[in-house]
Amino acid sequence: MVVEGDNQMKAMPDLAQEIERLLAGADAAIKEATNYLISQGEVVDLAEWVTIKEYCHRFQVKNVETVVNWINRGIIPAENVRTIEEFNNTRLIKAVPFKKTAATLRS
């Protein structure tokens, strides 16, 4: 049993170090993306603009296809959608809920 406890104690610092390494990598990627967008004249606040998947998560939309349909139909206004070509045409949506009408609920 002592061996198991020792292994668990060794694993915890390793896990913490791995988490720190992953967070540092994510921070570096965010900084790189932000610097690139700024150099291209784009300023994107990632708290204000989110991916379609994150939009679904924040506003309890059941699937990504629904939001894509809303964008294509203009239900989500064009000024609330950005396409970042340099990032594989990733679409960002302004993180604001829109008013649901009977027409949008059928989509």
Secondary structure in CASP SS format (residue, H / E / C, confidence):
PFRMAT SS
TARGET T0000
AUTHOR 0000-0000-0000
METHOD secondary structure of the structure
MODEL  1
M C 1.00
V H 1.00
V H 1.00
E H 1.00
G H 1.00
D H 1.00
N H 1.00
Q H 1.00
M H 1.00
K H 1.00
A H 1.00
M H 1.00
P H 1.00
D H 1.00
L H 1.00
A H 1.00
Q H 1.00
E H 1.00
I H 1.00
E H 1.00
R H 1.00
L H 1.00
L H 1.00
A H 1.00
G H 1.00
A H 1.00
D H 1.00
A H 1.00
A H 1.00
I H 1.00
K H 1.00
E H 1.00
A H 1.00
T H 1.00
N H 1.00
Y H 1.00
L H 1.00
I H 1.00
S H 1.00
Q C 1.00
G C 1.00
E C 1.00
V C 1.00
V C 1.00
D C 1.00
L C 1.00
A C 1.00
E C 1.00
W E 1.00
V E 1.00
T E 1.00
I H 1.00
K H 1.00
E H 1.00
Y H 1.00
C H 1.00
H H 1.00
R H 1.00
F C 1.00
Q C 1.00
V C 1.00
K C 1.00
N C 1.00
V H 1.00
E H 1.00
T H 1.00
V H 1.00
V H 1.00
N H 1.00
W H 1.00
I H 1.00
N H 1.00
R H 1.00
G C 1.00
I C 1.00
I C 1.00
P C 1.00
A H 1.00
E H 1.00
N H 1.00
V E 1.00
R E 1.00
T E 1.00
I E 1.00
E H 1.00
E H 1.00
F H 1.00
N C 1.00
N C 1.00
T E 1.00
R E 1.00
L E 1.00
I E 1.00
K E 1.00
A C 1.00
V C 1.00
P C 1.00
F C 1.00
K C 1.00
K C 1.00
T C 1.00
A H 1.00
A H 1.00
T H 1.00
L H 1.00
R C 1.00
S C 1.00
END
